[in-house]
Amino acid sequence: MNIYILDLLVIGLLLLLVTLGSGWIQRLPLSYALIYLIVGILLGKYGLNLIQIQPQTQVLERVTEFVVIVSLFSCGLKMNRPLKFWAWNSTIRLIGFLMPISIFAIAAISHWFLNLNWGAAILLGAILAPTDPVLASEVQLADMGDQDELRFGLTSEGGLNDALAFPFVYFGIYWLENDNWQSWFKQWVAVDLIWAIAAGIGMGSVVAKAVMWIEQRLHKFRPVDELMEDFIALSIILLTYGLTELINGYGFLAVFVAGLVVQRSYPNPQRRLSQLEFSEKIEKLMEVGTILLLGSLLRIEPILKFGDDALFIAGILIFVIRPLGAWISTVRLGFSESPRSQFHPATRWLYGWFGVRGVGSLYYLSYALGKSLQGDLADKITWITYITIVVSVILHGISATPLMNWYEKTVIKST
């Protein structure tokens, strides 16, 4: 029997079941990602063996790349606050303090306990540090009108750290290629840190404004077909990402900025909502395929071989580094005069718990595998990353619904 046709039937049935059962699933301690992961395992080598594809590194890189850029644009569309320091206080703390803490803590532990050289250790830290904007929908902003500080912080963090981890990925790759870091450090600062970030911010703003200006001018002469209107969002994503990458900027950062610009460019809130809904539908559809693929890639032999190291890193990251880093990063915010900086202690701990790892880490791993990461070291970092993502999907998938229900009942209603 044709395996491809069976795959289509199973995926179609899965989509039907999760769609029709979404009202019940949202009340259960389950995330959609956890369901997709389980189904992927069942469809893989140790189950029905219906997913027999072993994707090349470049294929996985391109698939995850597309999922991330769509998700980052959606995150940008949800950012409903003015571009003021006080409004983004929690985001600045989570990006400016928590992300570097996570990267270097993972790197130090990997170097001292797993005997990775510093280049590989920093690369692993950069791969695992970013939280995921794709799999964390249960704890992100529900819509453009949601003003909750916890959800805003987690959404904006997921949108920015998937972009701003790139300099550290390059740092680790360069160190793997040449351990004489003095020979490339200045170039890394000038190009991969300063220029690439500035180019991402600039291109994200310019391209989005240009597309919106053209659309609004043409709309005066003849309105866009309603059936085609939502494709403007996809065109902005692709144009922004492509043009930014052409000038060696960070396309991830650019599409997030583009989402911010678009969110502020539509005078009609229904148009903004329509763009957001369209982007999220693409994101959700691609999420299904990506997590199914991850589940089907899991193998017993490498899990047994690298399982101890992977569980050690995953446990340290999820239960120690992220919670303590989040607590340290948000300290003294409660002393600010801004109402948005008055944090309930539970909010700070939930910042620490909901550091979901997922598609962003898969992308950075695939990118590194296409560069200088090879041999036994590549296998070790690959399976540490896979297992950490699986552990995160399970733990956060089970805990998201009950913890967010508790948060809404005890914290939001009390403030």
N, C-alpha and C positions, 0 to 999 in steps of 0.2 A: 504494500500500500504506500502511496505517496506521502512521505514524511512532511513535506512542505504543506500539503493540504490539511493534514492533521494538525500541524502547528497553527494554521489559520483558524481552524475550528476551535481549538483549545483557547487561543487568545480571544477569539470572538465570544466564547462562552464566559471566559474570565471577565471581560469588560462588561458583559450583560449582568453577571452576578454582582459585581462590585457596584455597578450603577444602580441596579434595582434594590440592592441591599444597603445602599449608602446610609439610609436613615438609621438602620440598626448598627452598622459598623461604627458610625460616629459616636455611639453611646458605649461601645465596647472598648476595653483596654487593648486596642489594636490599631495600628496605622496601616494605611494602604500599602506603604513600602514593605512592611512585614509580610503582608499577604502575598505581594508580588514575589518577594524573596522565597517564601515557602513554595509557591507554585513553580518558581524557576528551578528550585532544587528537585522537585518532583518530576519536572520535565527534562531534567538533565541525566547525566550518566548513571546515577544511582536510583533513578525512578523509571519513568516511561521511556527515557532516552529519545525523546522527540526533538530536543534541541541538541543537534550534533555539530553545530558550528563552533569552531574555535577561532574567534576573530583575531586577526593580526593586530599588533599594537596600534598601527595607524588608524585602523577602522574604529577601534574602541576610543581612541583619542578624538576622532572626528565626531562620533556619536555623542560622547559626553560633552565635548566642546559646544555643540549646538544646544544641548539641553541646558547647559549652564548659562549661555548668553541670553536665551529666552527667559530663564528664571530671573536673571539679574535685571533685565528690562522690567519685568513684572514687579520686582522689589522697588525699583526706582519709581514706578507709577504709583505705588502705595505710599510713598513718602509725602505726607500731607502737612509738613511743618515748614516754617520759614527757615531760610538758610542763615540762622543765627547760632552763635556758639551755645547759648543757654538751651536752645531747642534740641540740639544734638549732643548734649553733654554726656549722656549715657553711651551714645555711639562712639564718641571720641575716646572715652575711657576704655571701652571694649576693644576698639581697634588699636589705639595708641599704646595701651598697656597690656591688655590680656593677650592679644595675638603675639607680640614679641615674647612675653613670658612663656606662652605655650610652646612656641618654636624652640626657644633656647633651653627650656626645661626638658622637652622631649629629646633634643640633641644631646644635652649633657648626660641624661640617663642612658641613652642609646650608646654613647661613647664609653661611659664608665662601666656599664653593666652588660652590654651586648658586644662590646669590643669593636664597634664600628669606628672607622676613621672619622675625623671631624667633618670632612666634606659630605660623606654619606649620612652622618648623623644630622647635620643641618638640613640636608635634603629631605630626610624622613620627617623632621620636625615641620618643614614647610609643607609637605604633602598632607600631614595629619592635622595641622593646626587650624585650617579654615573650617568654619562651620558651614553647613550645607543649606543653600536657599531652596533646594528642590524638595528634599525629604522632610523639611521642618514646617510644613504648611499648618499643622495643628497648633503650633505655638507662635505663628506669625500673625501680622495684622490681617484681620478678616476682610476688611474693605478700606476704602479711602477715608472713611469717616471715623475709623477706630483710633482713639487717642490713648489707648493703654500704653503705659511706659514700658512694661515688660515686653509686650509684643512688638512695640516700635524698636526697642533696643535690639532684640533678636533678629528682626527683619532687616534693619539697616546694617547690623553686623554681618549677617549672612550675605548681604549684597555687596559689601565693601571688602570683607577679608578674603573672598574668593578672588578678588582682583589684586589686592595689596600683598598677597602671599607670593606673588610672582617674583619680586626681587630676591626673595630668600631662596626660591627654587633655583633661580639662576646662580645665586651665590654658591649653593651646594654643588651644582653641576660644574661650575668653573673650578671649584676646589677639587672635585674628582678628577678633572682633566689636568690640573696643574696645582700641586700643593704649595707652590711658591706664590702665595696670594698677593704679595707685594707687586707682582708683575701685572696683575689684572684688576686690582682693587680700585684704582682711580677710574678706570673705564667703567667698572660696575657702578660706581657712585654716579658718574656723569650720565651714562646712557641708560642703564637698567633701573636706576633709582630716580634720578631727577627728570631726565628727558621723557622716559616712558610714562611716568605718572602725569607729568604736565601735558604730554601729548594726548593721553587718554581723557583727561578732564577737558582740554580744549576741543578735541574732535567730537567728543560726546555732545558738547554744547553746540558747536557750530553746525554739525550735520543735522541734528534734531531741529534746530531753529530754522535751517535752510529748507528742510522738507516741509515743516509746518507752514512756513511763509509761502512756499509754492502752492501748497494745498489750499490755503486760505484765499490766495489770489485767484486761483483757478475756480474755486467754489463760487466766486462772484459771477462768473460767466456761465458755468454749468456744473451743478452738483455732481459729486462722485456717485456712481452706482452703489446703492446701499449694500448689495451683496459683496461688493469688492472693497468697501470702505475699510474694513478691519485689516486688510492686507497692508495698509499704510504702516501699521505697527511692525509687521514682519519686514517691510522694506527698510524702515528706520534701523531695526536691529542689524540687518545684514549690511546695509550701507555703512553704518557707524562702525561696526566691527571690522569690516573689510578695509575701509579707508584708514582706520587707526592702525591696524596691523601693517599696512603698507608703509607707514612712516615709522615703524618700530615703536609704536605706543602700545599701551595695555588696552586691548579691545574689551576685556571684561569690565574694566573701570569705565570705559567709554560708553558701553551700553547701559550701565547703571545710571550714569550722568544723563544719558539721552532720555531715560525713563523719567528722571526728575524734571527735565526740560519740558517734555511732552505733557507731564502732569500739570504743569503750570501754564501751558500754551492754549489749552482748549477752554474757551469761555463757557461752553456747554458741558456740565458735569456728566451728562449721559454719554457724550462722546468719549470722555476719559474712561468711564466705566466699561463701555463697549470694547475699547482697546485692551483694558485689563483682562476682561473676561476671555477675549480671543487669545491673548498671550498665555493665560493660565490653562486654557484647554490644550494648546500645543504642548505646554510644559507637562501637563498630566499624562498626555498620550505618550510622550517620549519617556517619561518616568517609568511607565509600565515596561517598555522594551528594555530599558537600561537595567532595571533591577531584576527582571526575568533573566537577562543575560548574566548578571553577576551570580545569581543563584545557580545557573547551569554550569558556571565555570568552576565552582567549588569542587575540590578533589581531596580525598581522604589522606593520600600519601603526603602531600606537602603540608596539609593541616597538622598531621602528626609530627612532621619534621620541624616545622616552624611554630607550632602551636604554643609552646611554652613561652617563647620570646614574644609572640604576638599578644597573648593574653596578658603577659606582664606589662607591655606597653599600653594596651587598651585599658587595663585596670588602673594603671597609674594616671593615664590621661583623663579618663572619665571620672574617677573617684577622688583623685588628689589634685592634679595639675589644674584642671578646669575649675573645680569649685574654689580652691584656694586662690587661684589667679583672678577669678571673677570677684571674690571678696576683697582682695587687695586692690584691684582696679577700680572698684566703686567706693572705696573708703573715703570718708569726709564729704561725699556728695550731699549727705543730709544736712550739712552745715551751710549749703548754698541758699541764697535768698529765693532762688527760682523755685516755684512750686513743682516743676518737673524733676527737680533734683532731690525731692523729699522721698527717699526710698524706704519702703517697708523692708524689714530684714528678710522676709520671705521672698521678696522680689530679687534681692541680691543672691540668695541661695539658688533660686530658680534660674537666674542668669548662669550660675555655675553648673547646674545640672543639664540644661538644655543646650549642650554643645554637640548637636547632631553632626556626625560625619557621613559623607555620602558621595554624590556624583562629582563634586568638586575635587575631592581627593582622588577619585578614579581618573579624572582628567589629568591632574598633575603627575600622577604615577605614570600614565600612558605617555605623557610628554617627556618625562625623564627617561623612560625606556627607549624612546626614539632618539635620545641624545647619547649620553655617555654611560648610562647605567646598564651594565651587562654582567653576565656570568652568575656565579653563586650569590654575589651581592644583590643583583637584580632580583633573583628568586626570593631572597630573604626579605627585602623591602616590599616586594609585591605581595607576599603572603601576610606580612605584618599589616599592610594596608587593607587587604581584603578582609582579614579576620577582624580587624578593628572596626571596619564599616559594618560587618555583620553583627558584631556585638552591640554597636551603637544602634543599629536598626531594631534589634530585638529589645534592648533595654529602654530606649526612648520611645519605641513604638508601643510598648506595654504601659509605660508610665505617663505618657503625654496626656491622655484623656482624663484619668483620675486626678492627676496633679493640677491640670488647668481648671477642672471643675472645682477642686478645692480652692484654688487661687481666686477664682471668680466669686465664690461664695464667702470666703473669709477675708480676703484682702481688698478686692475692688469694692465690695458693698460696705466695707468698714471705713473707706476713705471718702 
